[in-house]
């Protein structure tokens, strides 16, 4: 068994009940353990496994599994607390694309997902080795194994042969299997978080007897917050702290806690974690900071060995506000207000700001997790918890890093269709773009990558904590906008102008009212009112008039939201209080969203309670209100669009592409840029069109190539090449408009002279017709996966920076967004009157580029610049591809970090 197929040699994952198991290759030294697995099986289970209650068959199976590694054979075991509880293996024969699979699970551990988890890991390994089909023989009465195959999510057929069943499982990659794996992982993950977020018993280790310690503060919060379970302190020098019984150690507690809060110095954390694990603790909350690398490794080893989930270290704590639990294991100043917002942060300071802001707004918190250094429990875990807890209606995230962005993206895409997910786009600025050889790598900043993740997952990304709370207030209290059309109503013209400017800057539209609505509004507003958009209701407007005006506009089909800009005046009828009463005396949630701007307001955003139990958001700044409305409109647009699909592509030869890559890397062990011929071979595997070209290493070969490739105008282009050359124009390594043999010879001699000792050959191409020069590329981000970029190309591509980006694999929606997002997009649709370019061909180019990057972990970056797009077709004029010796890892394989 080699590491390059399964990724890490050892992986930890969760069973259906949330138990942590270790999945690893079987080794020769495991023979006694594996034999023990079979030796402890009942005769009935041995019969179902080997078709006979044969101890000899069990011994032979142990010998086979623990033999030295050999081609076509894989064996994985599952173990917990050092004990083997399951084994799965496959073996291929002459047909290397098919392998026989078998599974064994310890007695008493059936129906907990051991076998399914092992098979999932074998499927991932088999796919990496080119195996496309599993076969398995089972007795027809072995309902457990037949159900396992049927429920995998893979296409499975059965053929009955007397008392036996022949199962055939096709390992093709599709969304059905991925969704089934996700569903199993989600259930297991939520089960594993129950001891952490719904514990019956908690112990706090590191509770000082004197005020001032973090542990004591958390114990105080748990005690005064009304935690409904059992609560203990751990302190060897006290029998009681803050009225909570104290014991000298975790092992001395009268009851094993589900959750232990660890607030001891870093050096003591590994010992404390090990003690907790041996005592049977299921979850740790480590608030301490300052662990060195050895202490961090020891902490994680203890958690994985004993199956404990971990929040932290270096965190503020966790809360769960369900009155039946009342868990507040934080050292924040105040207890969080119960509510409906789930919050996960890495920064404790941001966590405190969000808790205070949500409490002030009256939204409150369903559960809160300060993840700190995020050794284990992540934002992905919390999203899955909120998805299933029945209390959370809004998810707020502040994450500085992503453990598995592709898994996070899939989870977020699913969760955001049920509840809004908001985040602060932390770390947007960069000191400078990283030094990079290609246009693609230079353009693919971490900011662009993160924004692509948020956009594709439907996450509402804000620029600050304040904007996050402002948007949360609107999404919590108002329906979503059906579009971007906003009506502004004001009692002061200047305030209306400010609001109009803010809406325009946020991308919202202020459409004119139709005549019938104008007449309707004039009938209910005071004399002198100006019924445009904005509506100036004048300082004389009364409470009833304002309410009638708003109600009529919200019933109008041509308006998606109403924004009121109100200021208090000296006119009695227009005091601030009664104008606000005009809003809150009616329904808080009208057919269309309503928000207010009150320039004199003391807080950035408030929720004004309405008489029906709803609320109206009120903002101190027009820009805040407009941003919130724009975020709501974008969320509505994302929800209205069905989930995209990754189209099937014809003419793709993945096996051949891997052969091309392997051959290149065999000759270049450190990787590098492909030469033009190898690059063309790779692009041909994915049907990516290139402008005709020829390779020449001598002057005479260049002349012959030019003669063959000349178009109707007789002109060609010559490009120099040597290993490592990327930016040809900067090196003046391109000659354009070459006519006749003499000019071709002269261009070749120029290159040969200037690049003596470097030049390995030249590329000759026909001169392409004039058109908009485009750029397409991909860069393989080690954290986020492949990122596809598209935009304006040519020599100024980096200067203008007119690019859009999406993470691969691209769906049909992603491709549409890529093509329409850059500022140059109107040129592609015929803005100059020349007619649209071949948009279908452009879509195919991007989809094929995405497929190539998704298939090949070795592809570090690809740079197509320029790309020629005309009404007649799309082709790549210049392509550069860099490969690195990387092995693929399955980003969706169930495993803990």
KOLBAZA-691328 format. One record per residue (C-alpha): residue in three letters; x, y negated, z negated. Coordinates in pm, whole numbers, plus 50000, padded with zeros to 5 digits. Each point is the difference from the previous one (the first is absolute). Layout:
<recs>
ALAXYZ;...
</recs>
This chain:
<recs>
UNK500005000050000;UNK501504967050104;UNK499354965849859;UNK499504983250335;UNK496645016850064;UNK498264994649671;UNK501724967749912;UNK500975000849632;UNK500955034949889;UNK497644997049707;UNK496624982750012;UNK497544994749717;UNK496304999650079;UNK496625002049829;UNK497605029049974;UNK496254995350017;UNK499764994849622;UNK502774974049996;UNK502725023549878;UNK503474992850136;UNK501825028550174;UNK503395002650162;UNK500075012050362;UNK503405012250116;UNK501705025450225;UNK500525034749858;UNK503635007749918;UNK501805033049938;UNK500194992049629;UNK496194999549979;UNK499715037650050;UNK499125008249639;UNK497394972349983;UNK498415009750331;UNK499935036749904;UNK498394989249673;UNK497294981550194;UNK499035032650171;UNK500675021149693;UNK497424981249793;UNK497295002850265;UNK497055022549936;UNK499675031350216;UNK496994984050171;UNK501944968650099;UNK502935021150118;UNK497585019850218;UNK498584968150149;UNK503514986950066;UNK501645031950136;UNK496875020150101;UNK501035025149733;UNK500744998049626;UNK503665006450074;UNK502774988949768;UNK502485010750266;UNK498464975350249;UNK500354972949738;UNK503685007949949;UNK500624999650374;UNK498224966350027;UNK502264985849729;UNK503075013350181;UNK498874984150326;UNK499234966149846;UNK503294997549813;UNK502255011950281;UNK502484974850150;UNK498474974650243;UNK499435012750353;UNK498524985750320;UNK496225000250028;UNK499355007149632;UNK498934975849727;UNK498955006549641;UNK498804974249750;UNK499105004449636;UNK497954979749757;UNK501114998049641;UNK498934981949688;UNK501964998249675;UNK502615022050167;UNK497575028250075;UNK499205011250355;UNK496244998850056;UNK499775004250376;UNK501905009150314;UNK499304995050369;UNK502095010950298;UNK499965001950375;UNK502025019850251;UNK500124996550377;UNK500905027550244;UNK500865000150365;UNK497324973850057;UNK501684971749810;UNK496884978350029;UNK497965024149783;UNK500695010949643;UNK498315023849757;UNK499184984449664;UNK499285015349659;UNK499104985149663;UNK500175012349641;UNK498644981649694;UNK500425010349636;UNK497035015649824;UNK497934974449813;UNK501064971450224;UNK497695005650296;UNK497664971650110;UNK502434973049881;UNK501484992950343;UNK503355017749958;UNK499735019750324;UNK498584970850198;UNK502814976849891;UNK502635025750095;UNK498405005350342;UNK499924962450064;UNK503754998449939;UNK500565030250224;UNK497914983850275;UNK502234969149985;UNK503165021250018;UNK498645021750281;UNK499034970250214;UNK503514986149963;UNK501365033050135;UNK497685000550301;UNK497615026349862;UNK496484993650126;UNK498025029449857;UNK499755018949672;UNK498525035049990;UNK498985018949688;UNK498455033849925;UNK497665003349704;UNK497475024349865;UNK496494988750084;UNK499185000349628;UNK502844975849920;UNK497654970549992;UNK502514976749833;UNK502615001350276;UNK497374998850276;UNK498504969049840;UNK503464984549968;UNK500575002550377;UNK496464988750081;UNK500314968949782;UNK503434988850116;UNK498604976450261;UNK501835017950283;UNK498335018650284;UNK499675035949877;UNK498585030850169;UNK499335034649855;UNK499985033950160;UNK498615029149799;UNK501775033250039;UNK498285025049771;UNK500694990649638;UNK502584973950106;UNK499724964950138;UNK502534984350235;UNK500114962349943;UNK501574976950256;UNK500744964149890;UNK500984973950258;UNK502454974449859;UNK499194971750239;UNK500164965549845;UNK496664982449983;UNK498104976949770;UNK497715027849874;UNK502885017649827;UNK501494967749874;UNK496644989549854;UNK499625033949831;UNK503494997049847;UNK499184964749886;UNK496745011049839;UNK501775027449805;UNK502784976349902;UNK497534973449891;UNK498105023849772;UNK503245013249849;UNK501394965249953;UNK496914986849824;UNK499995030649772;UNK503644993549910;UNK499204964149901;UNK497235009249754;UNK502415005049706;UNK501524966250082;UNK496894979050058;UNK497395019549800;UNK501975014749710;UNK498305014649696;UNK503084995949782;UNK502824974350015;UNK503254997349809;UNK502284969450000;UNK503705007449953;UNK502134970649891;UNK497584981649772;UNK501974978349761;UNK498774992449651;UNK500694963050047;UNK498244977150249;UNK501804992150319;UNK500525033650171;UNK498305009150329;UNK498945033849863;UNK498304984049702;UNK498234975050229;UNK498635028350217;UNK498905019549693;UNK498234968849875;UNK498224995650334;UNK498885036350005;UNK498764997849643;UNK498224966350023;UNK498725006850351;UNK497805027949867;UNK501645030250164;UNK497455027649949;UNK502435029449991;UNK502575011049744;UNK502934976249949;UNK503375007449839;UNK503234981449939;UNK503405016850004;UNK502514985849753;UNK502215021249775;UNK499954973949724;UNK496304992649962;UNK496855019449922;UNK497694972850133;UNK500454969750228;UNK497234974450045;UNK497635024849843;UNK500885026850257;UNK501405032949865;UNK503715004250081;UNK502115031350035;UNK503775004850026;UNK499975015450351;UNK497735009850286;UNK500435036549910;UNK498744992449648;UNK496694985450117;UNK496925019449887;UNK498664999450354;UNK501814999550336;UNK499384966150162;UNK498934997350362;UNK501914967350035;UNK503134988049821;UNK501044963550016;UNK503814997949984;UNK501474967449867;UNK503455011349888;UNK503424988450128;UNK501125013850335;UNK502565023949852;UNK497285017549799;UNK497485003450283;UNK501245032950156;UNK499985017749661;UNK496544986249922;UNK498695010850341;UNK501385035149957;UNK498425002949656;UNK496654988550141;UNK500225025150283;UNK500755029249768;UNK497074989749780;UNK497615002250297;UNK499464962650064;UNK498474993750344;UNK500834963150060;UNK502574973749901;UNK499824962249999;UNK503554986649971;UNK500024962649935;UNK503714998449913;UNK502474985250250;UNK503735002750060;UNK500435036750092;UNK503245008550176;UNK500065024650289;UNK500725030249779;UNK497204991349759;UNK497594994250288;UNK500885033850153;UNK499575017449665;UNK496614983549947;UNK498745011550339;UNK501425034849951;UNK498085003749674;UNK496784987250157;UNK500255023750297;UNK501115030149796;UNK497104996549759;UNK497374986650240;UNK499554965349849;UNK498814970350207;UNK501954968149929;UNK499194962950013;UNK503044977449980;UNK502584995249868;UNK500324962549949;UNK496304992050007;UNK497254981449816;UNK497815030749946;UNK496615013250106;UNK496354992949918;UNK496695016950063;UNK497044978849895;UNK497255026250008;UNK498204994349666;UNK499965037649947;UNK503804998649991;UNK501154964149931;UNK503645006950084;UNK502324970049984;UNK503595012149987;UNK501594966750098;UNK501814972249819;UNK498144972350182;UNK498774971649779;UNK496305009250027;UNK497885030350069;UNK498825001550363;UNK496364992750067;UNK498055030850119;UNK498974997250361;UNK500295013950350;UNK503484990850130;UNK502775025850006;UNK503434984149964;UNK503455014850066;UNK503154979049983;UNK503735004849972;UNK500674966949828;UNK498714996749646;UNK499794962150038;UNK497795003350307;UNK497925025649811;UNK499354975749716;UNK499044972650247;UNK497535023050177;UNK498495012949675;UNK499504964349875;UNK498624988150334;UNK497545028750037;UNK498814995649642;UNK499524962750053;UNK497985006350317;UNK497835025549824;UNK500965027550248;UNK501955019649743;UNK502025031850038;UNK498985036450043;UNK503565012849952;UNK503424984050003;UNK503455014750058;UNK503284981749976;UNK502205023850199;UNK503344983949919;UNK502895018450164;UNK497495024850143;UNK501905032549949;UNK496845020650050;UNK496484985449997;UNK499604975850290;UNK497494976950163;UNK498915029450216;UNK499115019749687;UNK497974971149860;UNK498104995050328;UNK498925036349988;UNK498934996449637;UNK497894969150074;UNK498505017050302;UNK498495026749776;UNK499474983549659;UNK496494986850071;UNK500784966249837;UNK502434981650227;UNK498554976550263;UNK503144980050078;UNK503685010550009;UNK502814975149939;UNK503635009550065;UNK503334982949952;UNK502635024050131;UNK503604991250070;UNK500795034050156;UNK498255030250151;UNK501035035549918;UNK498285015950301;UNK498544972550218;UNK498505023950257;UNK498085019049734;UNK499084966949835;UNK498714987050333;UNK497735030150055;UNK498644997649647;UNK499454962550032;UNK498215003650337;UNK497535023449834;UNK499574980349676;UNK499614966150169;UNK496925012550182;UNK498355004049659;UNK501414971749790;UNK502114969250078;UNK503725004949938;UNK501934967749946;UNK503724994549959;UNK502554972549965;UNK502445001850289;UNK503024997549771;UNK503454992050138;UNK498884984850330;UNK503094979150056;UNK503435013250095;UNK503344982749981;UNK500455009450362;UNK499265027650245;UNK502295029449958;UNK502955002450233;UNK498785022950274;UNK501165010450342;UNK496625001750170;UNK497154975450042;UNK497675025049832;UNK502075003549684;UNK500444962449977;UNK496244994150032;UNK498915028049768;UNK500364982149669;UNK498745016549685;UNK497334972949984;UNK498685009650343;UNK500035036749904;UNK498104994249678;UNK497454977750173;UNK499425027050261;UNK499295024749720;UNK497494976549837;UNK498274991550330;UNK499595036050114;UNK498815011649657;UNK497404972349968;UNK501684985449692;UNK499344963349927;UNK503474984949963;UNK500214966549820;UNK503004977549949;UNK499774994249624;UNK498365012049681;UNK497764969450011;UNK498805008050352;UNK499455036149894;UNK497664988949720;UNK498264974550223;UNK499255026850258;UNK499005025449737;UNK497434975349864;UNK498324997050341;UNK500085037350081;UNK498645008249655;UNK497094975950012;UNK498984995450364;UNK499125021150305;UNK502575002150277;UNK499944976050292;UNK498625014650320;UNK502324976850193;UNK502064968349965;UNK497244973950050;UNK499784976849697;UNK497594971749919;UNK501254972849765;UNK497594980149785;UNK501244970449798;UNK498724970149805;UNK503134979950087;UNK501284996650357;UNK503685000549902;UNK499645032649812;UNK498315014950304;UNK502914989650222;UNK502485016549764;UNK497945031850002;UNK499754999650380;UNK503784996250037;UNK500585028849758;UNK497625022650190;UNK501644992350333;UNK503445007049856;UNK498755033549865;UNK498685010650341;UNK496314994149924;UNK497614983750246;UNK497514971749938;UNK497385004550275;UNK497464972550079;UNK496445006049882;UNK497225006750252;UNK497284973350027;UNK497425020149806;UNK502325003649699;UNK500894963050017;UNK496314990849987;UNK499415024349714;UNK502834985449793;UNK499034963650069;UNK496545008249866;UNK501365010649659;UNK502954976249954;UNK499854963449890;UNK499954971550248;UNK503424992050138;UNK501225036049996;UNK502245009750293;UNK499135035050120;UNK503055010250194;UNK502505025349879;UNK501064989449738;UNK496614989449865;UNK500264967449805;UNK497055001949764;UNK501014966249847;UNK500394991049635;UNK496234997049969;UNK499335037350051;UNK497995016249725;UNK500275034449851;UNK496905012350186;UNK501104984750331;UNK503415016049977;UNK498535034049919;UNK497574997850294;UNK502844989950233;UNK502225029049894;UNK497155025150021;UNK499144989550354;UNK503585002250120;UNK500575034349844;UNK496945013050185;UNK501354987650334;UNK501445027950216;UNK502694977950150;UNK501774993649669;UNK502055025749804;UNK500724980449678;UNK499204967249828;UNK502654979449825;UNK498904971349777;UNK502384971449925;UNK498494981849703;UNK501244970249800;UNK498324983049702;UNK498844964450069;UNK498384971849809;UNK496705006350174;UNK497755016949744;UNK498605024850248;UNK503455011850097;UNK501775007549673;UNK502275029750016;UNK497985021249759;UNK496674999650178;UNK501565005950341;UNK501685031149866;UNK496695009549842;UNK498544999050350;UNK502305028850085;UNK499765021249689;UNK496274995849935;UNK499355020250314;UNK501365034150090;UNK503745004749952;UNK500205022950304;UNK498164985950298;UNK499825016550340;UNK503274982850087;UNK502884990449772;UNK499964966349828;UNK503004983549835;UNK500564966049845;UNK502834974849984;UNK500114976949696;UNK503024977450026;UNK499754989949631;UNK499975036149877;UNK502575007549729;UNK500765035950110;UNK501055011850348;UNK496975022950025;UNK496955007149790;UNK497035023050035;UNK496824980749923;UNK497385024149862;UNK496694999250190;UNK496585006049850;UNK499635033650173;UNK503165013849838;UNK502194992950300;UNK502584972550031;UNK501244972850234;UNK503774994850040;UNK501104964149951;UNK503454987550108;UNK502014969249906;UNK501704998250341;UNK498455002450349;UNK502945021150120;UNK499335026249732;UNK496355003450099;UNK500835001950371;UNK502715026349945;UNK497625021649799;UNK497324997750267;UNK502545008550271;UNK501175030749808;UNK496385011349961;UNK499404995250374;UNK503075020750087;UNK498895027849766;UNK496555000350161;UNK501555001850346;UNK502245029149892;UNK497055018849851;UNK497864994550309;UNK502555017650218;UNK499955038149985;UNK503255017149901;UNK502335002950293;UNK501215032450150;UNK503415009750131;UNK499365008050370;UNK501245032050157;UNK502714994250261;UNK500725021250303;UNK503465006150141;UNK501745001049661;UNK502785025949953;UNK500984998249634;UNK502125031450010;UNK502074986050288;UNK500394966949814;UNK501435017849698;UNK502415018750227;UNK501204966850146;UNK500504985949650;UNK501755031149867;UNK502395001150296;UNK500904963449956;UNK500515003449624;UNK502105031250048;UNK502394978850207;UNK499624969349776;UNK499685012849640;UNK499704964849858;UNK497324990350251;UNK500024969450224;UNK498464983150302;UNK499015022850287;UNK501644995250336;UNK497584990250282;UNK499595035350136;UNK499295015949663;UNK497674971349916;UNK498095005650323;UNK499745037349926;UNK498494992749661;UNK497524974550134;UNK498955024450271;UNK499025025049729;UNK497314975449894;UNK498974987250341;UNK501354965049934;UNK500344982850342;UNK503314984050096;UNK500864978650298;UNK501975021650250;UNK503734998949936;UNK503245017850081;UNK503255005849815;UNK503314991250166;UNK503555003749877;UNK501834987050306;UNK499634971150239;UNK499005022950285;UNK497385017649786;UNK498554966049911;UNK499694990650367;UNK498275032950083;UNK497604995849709;UNK499194964350100;UNK499265010550354;UNK497575026349878;UNK498254977849745;UNK499664967250185;UNK496444987550021;UNK498404980350282;UNK502044969149913;UNK503255020050003;UNK501144988449654;UNK501225021149708;UNK501164995449641;UNK503175014749851;UNK500485005649626;UNK503265009949834;UNK500065028049745;UNK502315012449730;UNK499225017449670;UNK498624975549746;UNK499054972650247;UNK496514987449916;UNK499644962850079;UNK501164999450361;UNK499044963950068;UNK502134987349710;UNK503005018850142;UNK499214987650353;UNK499775036550097;UNK497174995350253;UNK500134988550362;UNK496714990150163;UNK498904993550359;UNK502705020850166;UNK499575001050379;UNK502065020850238;UNK502915023449939;UNK502504971949950;UNK498174985249702;UNK499545034449845;UNK503735007250032;UNK500884966049859;UNK497735005249697;UNK501515034049928;UNK503544986250022;UNK499084971849764;UNK498805024949739;UNK503005022450055;UNK502344970649943;UNK498294983549704;UNK499115032249818;UNK503115020150078;UNK500445027849749;UNK496334997949896;UNK497935005050315;UNK498765035550053;UNK497654992450290;UNK497244977650128;UNK496255002350040;UNK498604988250334;UNK496334990450029;UNK497804982350253;UNK499304964049905;UNK496665000149818;UNK497244976050105;UNK499434969749782;UNK497555005249715;UNK499614994149628;UNK502905017349829;UNK498805021449710;UNK501725018749723;UNK499145033249833;UNK502025018449744;UNK499995021949696;UNK502155001949690;UNK499985029149759;UNK499664985749649;UNK501255025149744;UNK497214990349760;UNK497064990550223;UNK500675022550298;UNK500024988550365;UNK498914964350072;UNK498954991150356;UNK500504964150114;UNK498634982050306;UNK500114964750130;UNK501724975150223;UNK503285012950139;UNK502994987750193;UNK503124983049872;UNK498044977349764;UNK498085027649824;UNK501704994849664;UNK499924962050024;UNK496264998350067;UNK499125029049769;UNK496665005950172;UNK499485035749881;UNK497375021549836;UNK500665032749818;UNK498125031349894;UNK501135031749827;UNK499995032050205;UNK498185021450087;UNK497964973950184;UNK496255003850033;UNK498004985850288;UNK499104970449777;UNK503634994249905;UNK501034998250366;UNK497244975050075;UNK501144978649706;UNK503635001650112;UNK499164987550348;UNK497654972249889;UNK501884987149693;UNK503054982350153;UNK499644963950110;UNK500885010650354;UNK496945022850020;UNK497944976450222;UNK502665003950271;UNK499265037350010;UNK496314993850056;UNK500444976850299;UNK500274965949833;UNK501994986550296;UNK497395011150249;UNK502065029150135;UNK497725026449854;UNK500645022849702;UNK502985023249991;UNK499565037749989;UNK498665000849642;UNK499385037450006;UNK503595005650105;UNK501184977249720;UNK497925019649748;UNK501485032550128;UNK503534986449967;UNK499444990849635;UNK498245032749918;UNK502835020250156;UNK502614979649816;UNK498085006549678;UNK499805037150072;UNK503745002050069;UNK500804982849670;UNK497545021749806;UNK501375032150149;UNK503674992249949;UNK501474991449663;UNK503354996650182;UNK498754969350188;UNK501414971049797;UNK498954972750243;UNK498894994650357;UNK500114967550190;UNK498074994450325;UNK500864964950118;UNK498854988350236;UNK496845019150083;UNK498484990750334;UNK496204997649996;UNK498134991150319;UNK496485007250124;UNK501505029350192;UNK501655017349705;UNK502374999749704;UNK503645011149992;UNK503024996449778;UNK502854980450160;UNK502555005949726;UNK499855026249724;UNK502305006249708;UNK499575028449751;UNK502085008149692;UNK499955034249833;UNK501245009749655;UNK500475035149855;UNK496825000149792;UNK497665028449915;UNK496274995349984;UNK498105001649674;UNK496285005049986;UNK498714967449845;UNK496665015949915;UNK501315031449832;UNK498615002049648;UNK502804992949757;UNK500714976649713;UNK502774974750047;
</recs>
